[in-house]
Every structure is written in structure tokens, then in C-alpha cells.
């Protein structure tokens, strides 16, 4: 079985950025009925996050 697509948005986003390009992929998945996984970034200063995104 193929892995589901995964999005990695920030858990807390300011109001002005609610409809940014970070939501485009999720909106597209929902419109076509494609299941996907969400990994919320709650703290970008953790070692786990730095392993995936060394620049922050």
C-alpha cells in the first residue's frame, strides 16, 4: 500500500496567514477526496524538527 501524502503545517498561524499557500495542498486533497496525513509543527525549535528542516 502506498503511503498517504503528508502535509506539515504550523499549529498556530496568525490570522493574516490563514489562507496562505500552506493550505493549498490540503484544500486540493479535500476537494478531490484524497486522504492525507497532517503533522502539526507545534515547536520548530525541537531537535526532531531540526532534523527535517535544518534551517528552521
PDB file with SEQRES, HELIX, SHEET and CRYST1 records, atoms N, CA, C and O in Angstrom:
SEQRES   1 A   56  UNK UNK UNK UNK UNK UNK UNK UNK UNK UNK UNK UNK UNK          
SEQRES   2 A   56  UNK UNK UNK UNK UNK UNK UNK UNK UNK UNK UNK UNK UNK          
SEQRES   3 A   56  UNK UNK UNK UNK UNK UNK UNK UNK UNK UNK UNK UNK UNK          
SEQRES   4 A   56  UNK UNK UNK UNK UNK UNK UNK UNK UNK UNK UNK UNK UNK          
SEQRES   5 A   56  UNK UNK UNK UNK                                              
HELIX    1 AA1 UNK A   15  UNK A   17  5                                   3    
HELIX    2 AA2 UNK A   21  UNK A   23  5                                   3    
HELIX    3 AA3 UNK A   24  UNK A   32  1                                   9    
HELIX    4 AA4 UNK A   47  UNK A   52  1                                   6    
SHEET    1 AA1 2 UNK A   5  UNK A   7  0                                        
SHEET    2 AA1 2 UNK A  36  UNK A  38  1                                        
CRYST1    1.000    1.000    1.000  90.00  90.00  90.00 P 1           1          
ATOM      1  N   UNK A   1       0.832  -1.181   0.000  1.00  0.00           N  
ATOM      2  CA  UNK A   1       0.000   0.000   0.000  1.00  0.00           C  
ATOM      3  C   UNK A   1       0.882   1.251   0.000  1.00  0.00           C  
ATOM      4  O   UNK A   1       1.867   1.324   0.735  1.00  0.00           O  
ATOM      5  N   UNK A   2       0.530   2.210  -0.810  1.00  0.00           N  
ATOM      6  CA  UNK A   2       1.308   3.448  -0.901  1.00  0.00           C  
ATOM      7  C   UNK A   2       1.056   4.331   0.315  1.00  0.00           C  
ATOM      8  O   UNK A   2      -0.035   4.337   0.884  1.00  0.00           O  
ATOM      9  N   UNK A   3       2.067   5.058   0.691  1.00  0.00           N  
ATOM     10  CA  UNK A   3       1.935   5.977   1.817  1.00  0.00           C  
ATOM     11  C   UNK A   3       1.044   7.151   1.427  1.00  0.00           C  
ATOM     12  O   UNK A   3       1.022   7.578   0.273  1.00  0.00           O  
ATOM     13  N   UNK A   4       0.320   7.656   2.400  1.00  0.00           N  
ATOM     14  CA  UNK A   4      -0.530   8.820   2.162  1.00  0.00           C  
ATOM     15  C   UNK A   4       0.332  10.073   2.019  1.00  0.00           C  
ATOM     16  O   UNK A   4       1.396  10.170   2.632  1.00  0.00           O  
ATOM     17  N   UNK A   5      -0.125  11.030   1.214  1.00  0.00           N  
ATOM     18  CA  UNK A   5       0.584  12.309   1.183  1.00  0.00           C  
ATOM     19  C   UNK A   5       0.553  12.930   2.574  1.00  0.00           C  
ATOM     20  O   UNK A   5      -0.390  12.717   3.336  1.00  0.00           O  
ATOM     21  N   UNK A   6       1.581  13.694   2.897  1.00  0.00           N  
ATOM     22  CA  UNK A   6       1.697  14.271   4.235  1.00  0.00           C  
ATOM     23  C   UNK A   6       1.908  15.780   4.120  1.00  0.00           C  
ATOM     24  O   UNK A   6       2.744  16.238   3.342  1.00  0.00           O  
ATOM     25  N   UNK A   7       1.154  16.539   4.893  1.00  0.00           N  
ATOM     26  CA  UNK A   7       1.374  17.977   4.983  1.00  0.00           C  
ATOM     27  C   UNK A   7       1.928  18.285   6.370  1.00  0.00           C  
ATOM     28  O   UNK A   7       1.643  17.575   7.334  1.00  0.00           O  
ATOM     29  N   UNK A   8       2.710  19.336   6.459  1.00  0.00           N  
ATOM     30  CA  UNK A   8       3.355  19.685   7.722  1.00  0.00           C  
ATOM     31  C   UNK A   8       3.173  21.171   8.011  1.00  0.00           C  
ATOM     32  O   UNK A   8       4.110  21.955   7.864  1.00  0.00           O  
ATOM     33  N   UNK A   9       1.963  21.558   8.421  1.00  0.00           N  
ATOM     34  CA  UNK A   9       1.715  22.972   8.710  1.00  0.00           C  
ATOM     35  C   UNK A   9       2.065  23.312  10.160  1.00  0.00           C  
ATOM     36  O   UNK A   9       2.203  22.432  11.009  1.00  0.00           O  
ATOM     37  N   UNK A  10       2.203  24.606  10.412  1.00  0.00           N  
ATOM     38  CA  UNK A  10       2.388  25.071  11.788  1.00  0.00           C  
ATOM     39  C   UNK A  10       1.056  25.001  12.518  1.00  0.00           C  
ATOM     40  O   UNK A  10       0.011  25.279  11.930  1.00  0.00           O  
ATOM     41  N   UNK A  11       1.084  24.633  13.790  1.00  0.00           N  
ATOM     42  CA  UNK A  11      -0.131  24.509  14.588  1.00  0.00           C  
ATOM     43  C   UNK A  11      -0.791  25.866  14.823  1.00  0.00           C  
ATOM     44  O   UNK A  11      -2.016  25.976  14.769  1.00  0.00           O  
ATOM     45  N   UNK A  12       0.001  26.887  15.081  1.00  0.00           N  
ATOM     46  CA  UNK A  12      -0.538  28.225  15.320  1.00  0.00           C  
ATOM     47  C   UNK A  12      -0.130  29.169  14.216  1.00  0.00           C  
ATOM     48  O   UNK A  12       1.056  29.439  14.030  1.00  0.00           O  
ATOM     49  N   UNK A  13      -1.104  29.673  13.480  1.00  0.00           N  
ATOM     50  CA  UNK A  13      -0.827  30.576  12.373  1.00  0.00           C  
ATOM     51  C   UNK A  13      -1.590  31.878  12.616  1.00  0.00           C  
ATOM     52  O   UNK A  13      -2.772  31.835  12.956  1.00  0.00           O  
ATOM     53  N   UNK A  14      -0.944  33.032  12.450  1.00  0.00           N  
ATOM     54  CA  UNK A  14      -1.653  34.305  12.627  1.00  0.00           C  
ATOM     55  C   UNK A  14      -2.819  34.436  11.642  1.00  0.00           C  
ATOM     56  O   UNK A  14      -2.808  33.829  10.572  1.00  0.00           O  
ATOM     57  N   UNK A  15      -3.805  35.220  12.009  1.00  0.00           N  
ATOM     58  CA  UNK A  15      -4.996  35.378  11.167  1.00  0.00           C  
ATOM     59  C   UNK A  15      -4.667  35.787   9.742  1.00  0.00           C  
ATOM     60  O   UNK A  15      -5.287  35.289   8.803  1.00  0.00           O  
ATOM     61  N   UNK A  16      -3.694  36.693   9.558  1.00  0.00           N  
ATOM     62  CA  UNK A  16      -3.392  37.172   8.210  1.00  0.00           C  
ATOM     63  C   UNK A  16      -2.828  36.071   7.309  1.00  0.00           C  
ATOM     64  O   UNK A  16      -2.829  36.220   6.087  1.00  0.00           O  
ATOM     65  N   UNK A  17      -2.352  34.981   7.886  1.00  0.00           N  
ATOM     66  CA  UNK A  17      -1.748  33.910   7.096  1.00  0.00           C  
ATOM     67  C   UNK A  17      -2.616  32.658   7.022  1.00  0.00           C  
ATOM     68  O   UNK A  17      -2.146  31.622   6.551  1.00  0.00           O  
ATOM     69  N   UNK A  18      -3.846  32.721   7.466  1.00  0.00           N  
ATOM     70  CA  UNK A  18      -4.716  31.538   7.499  1.00  0.00           C  
ATOM     71  C   UNK A  18      -4.917  30.912   6.121  1.00  0.00           C  
ATOM     72  O   UNK A  18      -4.973  29.687   6.017  1.00  0.00           O  
ATOM     73  N   UNK A  19      -5.026  31.700   5.078  1.00  0.00           N  
ATOM     74  CA  UNK A  19      -5.269  31.165   3.735  1.00  0.00           C  
ATOM     75  C   UNK A  19      -4.037  31.263   2.858  1.00  0.00           C  
ATOM     76  O   UNK A  19      -4.142  31.565   1.669  1.00  0.00           O  
ATOM     77  N   UNK A  20      -2.874  31.013   3.431  1.00  0.00           N  
ATOM     78  CA  UNK A  20      -1.633  31.094   2.669  1.00  0.00           C  
ATOM     79  C   UNK A  20      -1.457  29.850   1.804  1.00  0.00           C  
ATOM     80  O   UNK A  20      -2.293  28.947   1.820  1.00  0.00           O  
ATOM     81  N   UNK A  21      -0.380  29.815   1.064  1.00  0.00           N  
ATOM     82  CA  UNK A  21      -0.139  28.683   0.171  1.00  0.00           C  
ATOM     83  C   UNK A  21       0.041  27.377   0.943  1.00  0.00           C  
ATOM     84  O   UNK A  21      -0.052  26.301   0.353  1.00  0.00           O  
ATOM     85  N   UNK A  22       0.296  27.451   2.240  1.00  0.00           N  
ATOM     86  CA  UNK A  22       0.407  26.240   3.034  1.00  0.00           C  
ATOM     87  C   UNK A  22      -0.889  25.456   3.131  1.00  0.00           C  
ATOM     88  O   UNK A  22      -0.865  24.258   3.414  1.00  0.00           O  
ATOM     89  N   UNK A  23      -2.020  26.111   2.899  1.00  0.00           N  
ATOM     90  CA  UNK A  23      -3.306  25.423   2.940  1.00  0.00           C  
ATOM     91  C   UNK A  23      -3.750  24.934   1.567  1.00  0.00           C  
ATOM     92  O   UNK A  23      -4.721  24.185   1.467  1.00  0.00           O  
ATOM     93  N   UNK A  24      -3.055  25.344   0.507  1.00  0.00           N  
ATOM     94  CA  UNK A  24      -3.459  24.963  -0.852  1.00  0.00           C  
ATOM     95  C   UNK A  24      -3.482  23.454  -1.051  1.00  0.00           C  
ATOM     96  O   UNK A  24      -4.431  22.914  -1.620  1.00  0.00           O  
ATOM     97  N   UNK A  25      -2.453  22.781  -0.591  1.00  0.00           N  
ATOM     98  CA  UNK A  25      -2.394  21.327  -0.774  1.00  0.00           C  
ATOM     99  C   UNK A  25      -3.525  20.638  -0.029  1.00  0.00           C  
ATOM    100  O   UNK A  25      -4.163  19.734  -0.569  1.00  0.00           O  
ATOM    101  N   UNK A  26      -3.778  21.052   1.200  1.00  0.00           N  
ATOM    102  CA  UNK A  26      -4.867  20.434   1.966  1.00  0.00           C  
ATOM    103  C   UNK A  26      -6.217  20.684   1.318  1.00  0.00           C  
ATOM    104  O   UNK A  26      -7.062  19.790   1.275  1.00  0.00           O  
ATOM    105  N   UNK A  27      -6.424  21.886   0.819  1.00  0.00           N  
ATOM    106  CA  UNK A  27      -7.682  22.205   0.137  1.00  0.00           C  
ATOM    107  C   UNK A  27      -7.845  21.332  -1.097  1.00  0.00           C  
ATOM    108  O   UNK A  27      -8.930  20.805  -1.342  1.00  0.00           O  
ATOM    109  N   UNK A  28      -6.792  21.174  -1.870  1.00  0.00           N  
ATOM    110  CA  UNK A  28      -6.857  20.341  -3.073  1.00  0.00           C  
ATOM    111  C   UNK A  28      -7.149  18.884  -2.717  1.00  0.00           C  
ATOM    112  O   UNK A  28      -7.976  18.246  -3.368  1.00  0.00           O  
ATOM    113  N   UNK A  29      -6.486  18.353  -1.696  1.00  0.00           N  
ATOM    114  CA  UNK A  29      -6.747  16.973  -1.274  1.00  0.00           C  
ATOM    115  C   UNK A  29      -8.213  16.791  -0.888  1.00  0.00           C  
ATOM    116  O   UNK A  29      -8.844  15.803  -1.264  1.00  0.00           O  
ATOM    117  N   UNK A  30      -8.747  17.747  -0.140  1.00  0.00           N  
ATOM    118  CA  UNK A  30     -10.136  17.642   0.301  1.00  0.00           C  
ATOM    119  C   UNK A  30     -11.107  17.740  -0.870  1.00  0.00           C  
ATOM    120  O   UNK A  30     -12.116  17.035  -0.894  1.00  0.00           O  
ATOM    121  N   UNK A  31     -10.819  18.598  -1.833  1.00  0.00           N  
ATOM    122  CA  UNK A  31     -11.723  18.767  -2.973  1.00  0.00           C  
ATOM    123  C   UNK A  31     -11.824  17.504  -3.821  1.00  0.00           C  
ATOM    124  O   UNK A  31     -12.889  17.210  -4.364  1.00  0.00           O  
ATOM    125  N   UNK A  32     -10.737  16.760  -3.940  1.00  0.00           N  
ATOM    126  CA  UNK A  32     -10.768  15.549  -4.768  1.00  0.00           C  
ATOM    127  C   UNK A  32     -10.986  14.278  -3.950  1.00  0.00           C  
ATOM    128  O   UNK A  32     -11.029  13.181  -4.507  1.00  0.00           O  
ATOM    129  N   UNK A  33     -11.125  14.422  -2.621  1.00  0.00           N  
ATOM    130  CA  UNK A  33     -11.382  13.259  -1.776  1.00  0.00           C  
ATOM    131  C   UNK A  33     -10.155  12.416  -1.504  1.00  0.00           C  
ATOM    132  O   UNK A  33     -10.283  11.236  -1.176  1.00  0.00           O  
ATOM    133  N   UNK A  34      -8.981  12.983  -1.629  1.00  0.00           N  
ATOM    134  CA  UNK A  34      -7.728  12.263  -1.383  1.00  0.00           C  
ATOM    135  C   UNK A  34      -7.402  12.269   0.107  1.00  0.00           C  
ATOM    136  O   UNK A  34      -7.250  13.339   0.696  1.00  0.00           O  
ATOM    137  N   UNK A  35      -7.292  11.098   0.725  1.00  0.00           N  
ATOM    138  CA  UNK A  35      -6.864  11.072   2.127  1.00  0.00           C  
ATOM    139  C   UNK A  35      -5.418  11.574   2.243  1.00  0.00           C  
ATOM    140  O   UNK A  35      -4.614  11.408   1.326  1.00  0.00           O  
ATOM    141  N   UNK A  36      -5.112  12.181   3.373  1.00  0.00           N  
ATOM    142  CA  UNK A  36      -3.764  12.690   3.613  1.00  0.00           C  
ATOM    143  C   UNK A  36      -3.512  12.730   5.106  1.00  0.00           C  
ATOM    144  O   UNK A  36      -4.445  12.682   5.909  1.00  0.00           O  
ATOM    145  N   UNK A  37      -2.252  12.818   5.468  1.00  0.00           N  
ATOM    146  CA  UNK A  37      -1.866  12.903   6.869  1.00  0.00           C  
ATOM    147  C   UNK A  37      -1.384  14.310   7.183  1.00  0.00           C  
ATOM    148  O   UNK A  37      -0.831  14.994   6.322  1.00  0.00           O  
ATOM    149  N   UNK A  38      -1.596  14.738   8.422  1.00  0.00           N  
ATOM    150  CA  UNK A  38      -1.166  16.061   8.861  1.00  0.00           C  
ATOM    151  C   UNK A  38      -0.241  15.895  10.059  1.00  0.00           C  
ATOM    152  O   UNK A  38      -0.601  15.265  11.053  1.00  0.00           O  
ATOM    153  N   UNK A  39       0.943  16.462   9.954  1.00  0.00           N  
ATOM    154  CA  UNK A  39       1.885  16.515  11.078  1.00  0.00           C  
ATOM    155  C   UNK A  39       2.013  17.979  11.478  1.00  0.00           C  
ATOM    156  O   UNK A  39       2.690  18.753  10.801  1.00  0.00           O  
ATOM    157  N   UNK A  40       1.375  18.356  12.561  1.00  0.00           N  
ATOM    158  CA  UNK A  40       1.433  19.750  13.000  1.00  0.00           C  
ATOM    159  C   UNK A  40       2.783  20.062  13.637  1.00  0.00           C  
ATOM    160  O   UNK A  40       3.306  19.280  14.431  1.00  0.00           O  
ATOM    161  N   UNK A  41       3.331  21.206  13.280  1.00  0.00           N  
ATOM    162  CA  UNK A  41       4.557  21.684  13.899  1.00  0.00           C  
ATOM    163  C   UNK A  41       4.140  22.537  15.089  1.00  0.00           C  
ATOM    164  O   UNK A  41       3.639  23.649  14.924  1.00  0.00           O  
ATOM    165  N   UNK A  42       4.347  22.017  16.263  1.00  0.00           N  
ATOM    166  CA  UNK A  42       3.973  22.743  17.480  1.00  0.00           C  
ATOM    167  C   UNK A  42       5.147  23.558  18.026  1.00  0.00           C  
ATOM    168  O   UNK A  42       4.951  24.601  18.650  1.00  0.00           O  
ATOM    169  N   UNK A  43       6.364  23.074  17.787  1.00  0.00           N  
ATOM    170  CA  UNK A  43       7.549  23.780  18.273  1.00  0.00           C  
ATOM    171  C   UNK A  43       8.678  23.566  17.271  1.00  0.00           C  
ATOM    172  O   UNK A  43       9.236  22.471  17.196  1.00  0.00           O  
ATOM    173  N   UNK A  44       9.020  24.588  16.508  1.00  0.00           N  
ATOM    174  CA  UNK A  44      10.037  24.449  15.470  1.00  0.00           C  
ATOM    175  C   UNK A  44      11.454  24.468  16.031  1.00  0.00           C  
ATOM    176  O   UNK A  44      12.417  24.395  15.268  1.00  0.00           O  
ATOM    177  N   UNK A  45      11.594  24.563  17.331  1.00  0.00           N  
ATOM    178  CA  UNK A  45      12.929  24.593  17.947  1.00  0.00           C  
ATOM    179  C   UNK A  45      13.387  23.227  18.440  1.00  0.00           C  
ATOM    180  O   UNK A  45      14.476  23.112  19.002  1.00  0.00           O  
ATOM    181  N   UNK A  46      12.580  22.191  18.241  1.00  0.00           N  
ATOM    182  CA  UNK A  46      12.941  20.864  18.738  1.00  0.00           C  
ATOM    183  C   UNK A  46      13.966  20.194  17.830  1.00  0.00           C  
ATOM    184  O   UNK A  46      14.091  20.542  16.655  1.00  0.00           O  
ATOM    185  N   UNK A  47      14.683  19.248  18.375  1.00  0.00           N  
ATOM    186  CA  UNK A  47      15.676  18.500  17.593  1.00  0.00           C  
ATOM    187  C   UNK A  47      15.013  17.706  16.473  1.00  0.00           C  
ATOM    188  O   UNK A  47      15.577  17.584  15.385  1.00  0.00           O  
ATOM    189  N   UNK A  48      13.825  17.166  16.725  1.00  0.00           N  
ATOM    190  CA  UNK A  48      13.110  16.418  15.694  1.00  0.00           C  
ATOM    191  C   UNK A  48      12.773  17.266  14.485  1.00  0.00           C  
ATOM    192  O   UNK A  48      12.912  16.820  13.346  1.00  0.00           O  
ATOM    193  N   UNK A  49      12.329  18.491  14.735  1.00  0.00           N  
ATOM    194  CA  UNK A  49      12.019  19.387  13.628  1.00  0.00           C  
ATOM    195  C   UNK A  49      13.293  19.814  12.908  1.00  0.00           C  
ATOM    196  O   UNK A  49      13.310  19.908  11.681  1.00  0.00           O  
ATOM    197  N   UNK A  50      14.333  20.068  13.644  1.00  0.00           N  
ATOM    198  CA  UNK A  50      15.606  20.474  13.033  1.00  0.00           C  
ATOM    199  C   UNK A  50      16.194  19.379  12.150  1.00  0.00           C  
ATOM    200  O   UNK A  50      16.889  19.682  11.180  1.00  0.00           O  
ATOM    201  N   UNK A  51      15.927  18.108  12.466  1.00  0.00           N  
ATOM    202  CA  UNK A  51      16.398  17.017  11.602  1.00  0.00           C  
ATOM    203  C   UNK A  51      15.718  17.081  10.243  1.00  0.00           C  
ATOM    204  O   UNK A  51      16.347  16.803   9.222  1.00  0.00           O  
ATOM    205  N   UNK A  52      14.427  17.449  10.219  1.00  0.00           N  
ATOM    206  CA  UNK A  52      13.689  17.522   8.958  1.00  0.00           C  
ATOM    207  C   UNK A  52      13.924  18.843   8.231  1.00  0.00           C  
ATOM    208  O   UNK A  52      13.935  18.878   7.001  1.00  0.00           O  
ATOM    209  N   UNK A  53      14.109  19.916   8.972  1.00  0.00           N  
ATOM    210  CA  UNK A  53      14.272  21.260   8.400  1.00  0.00           C  
ATOM    211  C   UNK A  53      15.389  21.982   9.155  1.00  0.00           C  
ATOM    212  O   UNK A  53      15.123  22.713  10.109  1.00  0.00           O  
ATOM    213  N   UNK A  54      16.628  21.778   8.732  1.00  0.00           N  
ATOM    214  CA  UNK A  54      17.756  22.346   9.483  1.00  0.00           C  
ATOM    215  C   UNK A  54      17.806  23.878   9.491  1.00  0.00           C  
ATOM    216  O   UNK A  54      18.495  24.456  10.331  1.00  0.00           O  
ATOM    217  N   UNK A  55      17.101  24.545   8.586  1.00  0.00           N  
ATOM    218  CA  UNK A  55      17.135  25.998   8.532  1.00  0.00           C  
ATOM    219  C   UNK A  55      16.007  26.649   9.300  1.00  0.00           C  
ATOM    220  O   UNK A  55      15.855  27.870   9.264  1.00  0.00           O  
ATOM    221  N   UNK A  56      15.210  25.849   9.998  1.00  0.00           N  
ATOM    222  CA  UNK A  56      14.144  26.418  10.805  1.00  0.00           C  
ATOM    223  C   UNK A  56      12.849  26.140  10.212  1.00  0.00           C  
ATOM    224  O   UNK A  56      11.822  26.544  10.756  1.00  0.00           O  
TER     225      UNK A  56                                                      
END                                                                             
